[in-house]
């Protein structure tokens, strides 16, 4: 995301920032079976 290689849907950046400011832990969920590739990319 920082390198600009991943486009976020509208509102997601603000939601992530708010969660970070609140000290919330974040997780990644996906339905794609190649999760190793997706998580490495993030």
N, CA, C and O atoms as a printed pandas DataFrame, in Angstrom:
     atom_number atom_name residue_name chain_id  residue_number  x_coord  y_coord  z_coord
0              1         N          UNK        A               1    0.828   -1.179    0.000
1              2        CA          UNK        A               1    0.000    0.000    0.000
2              3         C          UNK        A               1    0.879    1.252    0.000
3              4         O          UNK        A               1    0.609    2.203   -0.733
4              5         N          UNK        A               2    1.908    1.249    0.806
5              6        CA          UNK        A               2    2.759    2.438    0.861
6              7         C          UNK        A               2    3.453    2.707   -0.462
7              8         O          UNK        A               2    3.669    3.862   -0.830
8              9         N          UNK        A               3    3.804    1.646   -1.179
9             10        CA          UNK        A               3    4.493    1.803   -2.459
10            11         C          UNK        A               3    3.528    2.131   -3.590
11            12         O          UNK        A               3    3.963    2.379   -4.715
12            13         N          UNK        A               4    2.237    2.138   -3.317
13            14        CA          UNK        A               4    1.252    2.473   -4.328
14            15         C          UNK        A               4    0.871    1.312   -5.231
15            16         O          UNK        A               4    0.244    1.521   -6.269
16            17         N          UNK        A               5    1.237    0.097   -4.857
17            18        CA          UNK        A               5    0.940   -1.051   -5.694
18            19         C          UNK        A               5   -0.410   -1.680   -5.426
19            20         O          UNK        A               5   -0.812   -2.599   -6.139
20            21         N          UNK        A               6   -1.111   -1.211   -4.423
21            22        CA          UNK        A               6   -2.395   -1.797   -4.058
22            23         C          UNK        A               6   -3.422   -0.684   -3.927
23            24         O          UNK        A               6   -3.275    0.217   -3.101
24            25         N          UNK        A               7   -4.459   -0.753   -4.747
25            26        CA          UNK        A               7   -5.504    0.270   -4.696
26            27         C          UNK        A               7   -6.507   -0.079   -3.603
27            28         O          UNK        A               7   -6.944   -1.225   -3.495
28            29         N          UNK        A               8   -6.864    0.904   -2.802
29            30        CA          UNK        A               8   -7.844    0.709   -1.741
30            31         C          UNK        A               8   -9.210    1.199   -2.191
31            32         O          UNK        A               8   -9.312    2.135   -2.984
32            33         N          UNK        A               9  -10.233    0.578   -1.694
33            34        CA          UNK        A               9  -11.594    1.048   -1.966
34            35         C          UNK        A               9  -11.831    2.331   -1.191
35            36         O          UNK        A               9  -11.161    2.578   -0.188
36            37         N          UNK        A              10  -12.774    3.155   -1.638
37            38        CA          UNK        A              10  -13.054    4.418   -0.956
38            39         C          UNK        A              10  -13.361    4.213    0.527
39            40         O          UNK        A              10  -14.146    3.338    0.893
40            41         N          UNK        A              11  -12.738    5.022    1.365
41            42        CA          UNK        A              11  -12.989    4.982    2.804
42            43         C          UNK        A              11  -12.108    4.025    3.584
43            44         O          UNK        A              11  -12.048    4.108    4.811
44            45         N          UNK        A              12  -11.422    3.115    2.899
45            46        CA          UNK        A              12  -10.626    2.108    3.608
46            47         C          UNK        A              12   -9.409    2.729    4.281
47            48         O          UNK        A              12   -9.078    2.367    5.410
48            49         N          UNK        A              13   -8.738    3.658    3.606
49            50        CA          UNK        A              13   -7.560    4.292    4.206
50            51         C          UNK        A              13   -7.924    5.020    5.500
51            52         O          UNK        A              13   -7.201    4.926    6.492
52            53         N          UNK        A              14   -9.045    5.744    5.489
53            54        CA          UNK        A              14   -9.497    6.448    6.691
54            55         C          UNK        A              14   -9.876    5.457    7.789
55            56         O          UNK        A              14   -9.594    5.701    8.962
56            57         N          UNK        A              15  -10.509    4.348    7.425
57            58        CA          UNK        A              15  -10.889    3.342    8.413
58            59         C          UNK        A              15   -9.647    2.709    9.050
59            60         O          UNK        A              15   -9.608    2.507   10.264
60            61         N          UNK        A              16   -8.636    2.397    8.239
61            62        CA          UNK        A              16   -7.400    1.825    8.774
62            63         C          UNK        A              16   -6.688    2.809    9.692
63            64         O          UNK        A              16   -6.165    2.421   10.736
64            65         N          UNK        A              17   -6.666    4.075    9.307
65            66        CA          UNK        A              17   -6.035    5.098   10.137
66            67         C          UNK        A              17   -6.759    5.251   11.470
67            68         O          UNK        A              17   -6.117    5.373   12.513
68            69         N          UNK        A              18   -8.084    5.247   11.444
69            70        CA          UNK        A              18   -8.869    5.364   12.677
70            71         C          UNK        A              18   -8.643    4.154   13.582
71            72         O          UNK        A              18   -8.511    4.300   14.797
72            73         N          UNK        A              19   -8.601    2.973   12.997
73            74        CA          UNK        A              19   -8.351    1.767   13.787
74            75         C          UNK        A              19   -6.957    1.813   14.406
75            76         O          UNK        A              19   -6.777    1.424   15.560
76            77         N          UNK        A              20   -5.983    2.282   13.652
77            78        CA          UNK        A              20   -4.626    2.395   14.157
78            79         C          UNK        A              20   -4.564    3.394   15.310
79            80         O          UNK        A              20   -3.929    3.120   16.329
80            81         N          UNK        A              21   -5.204    4.534   15.165
81            82        CA          UNK        A              21   -5.226    5.548   16.222
82            83         C          UNK        A              21   -5.910    5.031   17.477
83            84         O          UNK        A              21   -5.535    5.408   18.587
84            85         N          UNK        A              22   -6.909    4.170   17.314
85            86        CA          UNK        A              22   -7.632    3.609   18.451
86            87         C          UNK        A              22   -6.881    2.438   19.084
87            88         O          UNK        A              22   -7.302    1.910   20.113
88            89         N          UNK        A              23   -5.767    2.032   18.464
89            90        CA          UNK        A              23   -4.991    0.930   19.015
90            91         C          UNK        A              23   -5.575   -0.441   18.723
91            92         O          UNK        A              23   -5.248   -1.414   19.402
92            93         N          UNK        A              24   -6.430   -0.524   17.723
93            94        CA          UNK        A              24   -7.058   -1.801   17.391
94            95         C          UNK        A              24   -6.102   -2.679   16.591
95            96         O          UNK        A              24   -5.307   -2.180   15.795
96            97         N          UNK        A              25   -6.184   -3.979   16.807
97            98        CA          UNK        A              25   -5.417   -4.932   16.018
98            99         C          UNK        A              25   -6.186   -5.211   14.736
99           100         O          UNK        A              25   -7.410   -5.336   14.745
100          101         N          UNK        A              26   -5.457   -5.305   13.642
101          102        CA          UNK        A              26   -6.090   -5.546   12.349
102          103         C          UNK        A              26   -5.729   -6.933   11.854
103          104         O          UNK        A              26   -4.691   -7.485   12.220
104          105         N          UNK        A              27   -6.590   -7.492   11.022
105          106        CA          UNK        A              27   -6.360   -8.813   10.442
106          107         C          UNK        A              27   -6.698   -8.761    8.955
107          108         O          UNK        A              27   -7.400   -7.866    8.485
108          109         N          UNK        A              28   -6.185   -9.731    8.245
109          110        CA          UNK        A              28   -6.462   -9.842    6.814
110          111         C          UNK        A              28   -7.328  -11.074    6.599
111          112         O          UNK        A              28   -7.022  -12.154    7.105
112          113         N          UNK        A              29   -8.412  -10.906    5.846
113          114        CA          UNK        A              29   -9.282  -12.032    5.499
114          115         C          UNK        A              29   -9.422  -12.066    3.986
115          116         O          UNK        A              29   -9.583  -11.025    3.349
116          117         N          UNK        A              30   -9.360  -13.261    3.413
117          118        CA          UNK        A              30   -9.488  -13.407    1.974
118          119         C          UNK        A              30  -10.166  -14.730    1.639
119          120         O          UNK        A              30  -10.102  -15.688    2.409
120          121         N          UNK        A              31  -10.811  -14.767    0.490
121          122        CA          UNK        A              31  -11.416  -16.009    0.020
122          123         C          UNK        A              31  -10.580  -16.650   -1.082
123          124         O          UNK        A              31  -10.910  -17.733   -1.564
124          125         N          UNK        A              32   -9.506  -15.987   -1.479
125          126        CA          UNK        A              32   -8.641  -16.506   -2.537
126          127         C          UNK        A              32   -7.756  -17.595   -1.955
127          128         O          UNK        A              32   -7.255  -17.452   -0.840
128          129         N          UNK        A              33   -7.558  -18.672   -2.687
129          130        CA          UNK        A              33   -6.811  -19.816   -2.159
130          131         C          UNK        A              33   -5.305  -19.617   -2.169
131          132         O          UNK        A              33   -4.583  -20.399   -1.551
132          133         N          UNK        A              34   -4.812  -18.598   -2.850
133          134        CA          UNK        A              34   -3.378  -18.333   -2.870
134          135         C          UNK        A              34   -3.018  -17.289   -1.811
135          136         O          UNK        A              34   -2.430  -16.255   -2.125
136          137         N          UNK        A              35   -3.371  -17.566   -0.572
137          138        CA          UNK        A              35   -3.210  -16.585    0.499
138          139         C          UNK        A              35   -1.754  -16.228    0.754
139          140         O          UNK        A              35   -1.467  -15.092    1.133
140          141         N          UNK        A              36   -0.831  -17.154    0.561
141          142        CA          UNK        A              36    0.576  -16.836    0.809
142          143         C          UNK        A              36    1.013  -15.681   -0.075
143          144         O          UNK        A              36    1.678  -14.754    0.387
144          145         N          UNK        A              37    0.636  -15.739   -1.353
145          146        CA          UNK        A              37    0.983  -14.671   -2.285
146          147         C          UNK        A              37    0.335  -13.350   -1.865
147          148         O          UNK        A              37    0.988  -12.306   -1.881
148          149         N          UNK        A              38   -0.936  -13.393   -1.491
149          150        CA          UNK        A              38   -1.642  -12.174   -1.105
150          151         C          UNK        A              38   -1.059  -11.553    0.146
151          152         O          UNK        A              38   -0.883  -10.336    0.197
152          153         N          UNK        A              39   -0.758  -12.340    1.144
153          154        CA          UNK        A              39   -0.226  -11.814    2.403
154          155         C          UNK        A              39    1.186  -11.285    2.194
155          156         O          UNK        A              39    1.540  -10.252    2.763
156          157         N          UNK        A              40    2.004  -11.966    1.393
157          158        CA          UNK        A              40    3.332  -11.468    1.094
158          159         C          UNK        A              40    3.253  -10.105    0.417
159          160         O          UNK        A              40    4.081   -9.233    0.679
160          161         N          UNK        A              41    2.270   -9.919   -0.443
161          162        CA          UNK        A              41    2.100   -8.658   -1.150
162          163         C          UNK        A              41    1.698   -7.530   -0.203
163          164         O          UNK        A              41    2.040   -6.370   -0.433
164          165         N          UNK        A              42    0.979   -7.868    0.851
165          166        CA          UNK        A              42    0.557   -6.844    1.810
166          167         C          UNK        A              42    1.640   -6.577    2.814
167          168         O          UNK        A              42    1.466   -5.744    3.703
